[in-house]
Amino acid sequence: MLKTVEKDENYLVLEASDMITKDDIVGVIPTIEDIIKKYEKVKNLIVLKNVKGYTFEGFLADFNFYLNHKDNFEYVAMVGDETYKKEMENIIEELMPEKGKFFETSELEKAKEWLKAA
């Protein structure tokens, strides 16, 4: 599941949990595209809660959207527990080395501050 938790101008908080499907990705795309249309750049915070992974179609939808809009993501912060840390840091390093950062669950407020200040 992927849902919008907070939206303020070009700042967007999404919460990911369980299995992420194509419908989940398609469901948040209009919100992201609206931000891009109005502000060109998105500051995205993704909170990971018991994520089990993606369906294959969900992964393709997410990856294709990212490839088409990677220049529109100004900064991305990911928040989760220790089990996500290494994998998320690897993804950030490969896809957005200077625009992304991982924070522990206990650092949620710090992640919000970092993203808003960036």
C-alpha positions as a Markdown table, in Angstrom:
| # | Residue | x | y | z |
|---|---|---|---|---|
| 1 | Met | 0.0 | 0.0 | 0.0 |
| 2 | Leu | 1.1 | 3.5 | -0.8 |
| 3 | Lys | -0.8 | 6.6 | 0.4 |
| 4 | Thr | -0.4 | 10.3 | 0.7 |
| 5 | Val | -0.1 | 11.4 | 4.3 |
| 6 | Glu | 0.8 | 15.1 | 3.9 |
| 7 | Lys | 1.1 | 17.6 | 1.1 |
| 8 | Asp | 2.2 | 21.2 | 1.3 |
| 9 | Glu | 3.2 | 23.1 | -1.9 |
| 10 | Asn | 6.1 | 21.0 | -3.3 |
| 11 | Tyr | 6.5 | 18.9 | -0.1 |
| 12 | Leu | 4.9 | 15.5 | -0.2 |
| 13 | Val | 4.9 | 12.7 | 2.5 |
| 14 | Leu | 4.0 | 9.2 | 1.4 |
| 15 | Glu | 3.6 | 6.2 | 3.6 |
| 16 | Ala | 4.5 | 2.7 | 2.2 |
| 17 | Ser | 3.4 | -0.5 | 3.8 |
| 18 | Asp | 2.7 | -4.1 | 3.0 |
| 19 | Met | 3.0 | -5.0 | -0.7 |
| 20 | Ile | 3.1 | -2.1 | -3.1 |
| 21 | Thr | 1.1 | -2.7 | -6.3 |
| 22 | Lys | 0.7 | -1.0 | -9.6 |
| 23 | Asp | -2.6 | 0.5 | -8.4 |
| 24 | Asp | -0.8 | 2.0 | -5.4 |
| 25 | Ile | 1.7 | 3.7 | -7.7 |
| 26 | Val | -1.0 | 4.8 | -10.2 |
| 27 | Gly | -3.0 | 6.2 | -7.2 |
| 28 | Val | -0.3 | 8.7 | -6.1 |
| 29 | Ile | 0.9 | 9.7 | -9.6 |
| 30 | Pro | -1.8 | 12.4 | -10.0 |
| 31 | Thr | -0.7 | 14.1 | -6.7 |
| 32 | Ile | 3.0 | 14.1 | -7.8 |
| 33 | Glu | 2.2 | 15.3 | -11.3 |
| 34 | Asp | 0.1 | 18.1 | -9.8 |
| 35 | Ile | 3.1 | 19.2 | -7.7 |
| 36 | Ile | 5.3 | 19.0 | -10.8 |
| 37 | Lys | 2.9 | 21.1 | -12.8 |
| 38 | Lys | 2.7 | 23.8 | -10.2 |
| 39 | Tyr | 6.3 | 23.8 | -8.8 |
| 40 | Glu | 8.4 | 21.8 | -11.2 |
| 41 | Lys | 10.3 | 20.1 | -8.3 |
| 42 | Val | 9.1 | 17.7 | -5.6 |
| 43 | Lys | 10.5 | 17.2 | -2.1 |
| 44 | Asn | 9.4 | 13.7 | -1.2 |
| 45 | Leu | 9.4 | 12.0 | 2.2 |
| 46 | Ile | 8.7 | 8.3 | 2.1 |
| 47 | Val | 7.9 | 6.6 | 5.4 |
| 48 | Leu | 8.4 | 2.8 | 5.3 |
| 49 | Lys | 6.3 | 0.7 | 7.6 |
| 50 | Asn | 6.4 | -3.1 | 7.3 |
| 51 | Val | 7.0 | -3.0 | 3.6 |
| 52 | Lys | 7.0 | -6.5 | 2.1 |
| 53 | Gly | 8.1 | -5.4 | -1.4 |
| 54 | Tyr | 6.6 | -4.6 | -4.8 |
| 55 | Thr | 4.5 | -6.7 | -7.1 |
| 56 | Phe | 6.4 | -6.9 | -10.4 |
| 57 | Glu | 3.8 | -4.6 | -12.1 |
| 58 | Gly | 4.1 | -2.2 | -9.1 |
| 59 | Phe | 7.9 | -2.1 | -9.5 |
| 60 | Leu | 7.7 | -1.4 | -13.2 |
| 61 | Ala | 5.1 | 1.4 | -12.7 |
| 62 | Asp | 7.3 | 3.0 | -10.0 |
| 63 | Phe | 10.5 | 2.7 | -11.9 |
| 64 | Asn | 9.1 | 4.0 | -15.2 |
| 65 | Phe | 7.5 | 7.0 | -13.4 |
| 66 | Tyr | 10.8 | 7.7 | -11.7 |
| 67 | Leu | 12.8 | 7.5 | -15.0 |
| 68 | Asn | 10.4 | 9.9 | -16.7 |
| 69 | His | 10.4 | 12.4 | -13.8 |
| 70 | Lys | 13.8 | 11.9 | -12.1 |
| 71 | Asp | 14.8 | 15.5 | -12.7 |
| 72 | Asn | 11.6 | 16.7 | -11.0 |
| 73 | Phe | 12.5 | 15.0 | -7.6 |
| 74 | Glu | 14.5 | 17.8 | -5.9 |
| 75 | Tyr | 15.2 | 15.8 | -2.7 |
| 76 | Val | 14.0 | 12.5 | -1.3 |
| 77 | Ala | 14.1 | 11.4 | 2.3 |
| 78 | Met | 13.3 | 7.8 | 3.3 |
| 79 | Val | 12.4 | 6.9 | 6.8 |
| 80 | Gly | 12.4 | 3.4 | 8.2 |
| 81 | Asp | 13.8 | 1.0 | 10.7 |
| 82 | Glu | 17.2 | -0.7 | 10.5 |
| 83 | Thr | 16.0 | -3.5 | 8.3 |
| 84 | Tyr | 15.6 | -1.1 | 5.4 |
| 85 | Lys | 18.7 | 1.0 | 5.9 |
| 86 | Lys | 21.3 | -0.8 | 3.7 |
| 87 | Glu | 18.9 | -1.5 | 0.8 |
| 88 | Met | 17.5 | 2.1 | 0.8 |
| 89 | Glu | 21.0 | 3.6 | 1.1 |
| 90 | Asn | 22.1 | 1.5 | -1.9 |
| 91 | Ile | 19.1 | 2.7 | -3.9 |
| 92 | Ile | 19.7 | 6.3 | -3.0 |
| 93 | Glu | 23.3 | 6.0 | -3.9 |
| 94 | Glu | 22.5 | 4.6 | -7.3 |
| 95 | Leu | 19.5 | 6.7 | -8.3 |
| 96 | Met | 20.0 | 10.0 | -6.5 |
| 97 | Pro | 23.4 | 10.2 | -4.8 |
| 98 | Glu | 23.3 | 13.9 | -3.9 |
| 99 | Lys | 19.5 | 14.3 | -3.5 |
| 100 | Gly | 18.5 | 11.5 | -1.2 |
| 101 | Lys | 19.0 | 10.5 | 2.4 |
| 102 | Phe | 17.9 | 7.6 | 4.7 |
| 103 | Phe | 16.7 | 8.3 | 8.3 |
| 104 | Glu | 15.9 | 5.9 | 11.1 |
| 105 | Thr | 12.3 | 5.7 | 12.2 |
| 106 | Ser | 13.2 | 7.7 | 15.4 |
| 107 | Glu | 14.5 | 10.5 | 13.2 |
| 108 | Leu | 11.2 | 11.3 | 11.4 |
| 109 | Glu | 11.1 | 14.9 | 12.5 |
| 110 | Lys | 14.8 | 15.3 | 11.6 |
| 111 | Ala | 14.0 | 14.0 | 8.1 |
| 112 | Lys | 11.1 | 16.4 | 7.7 |
| 113 | Glu | 13.4 | 19.3 | 8.8 |
| 114 | Trp | 16.2 | 18.2 | 6.4 |
| 115 | Leu | 13.8 | 17.9 | 3.5 |
| 116 | Lys | 12.1 | 21.3 | 4.1 |
| 117 | Ala | 15.4 | 23.1 | 4.5 |
| 118 | Ala | 17.0 | 21.5 | 1.4 |
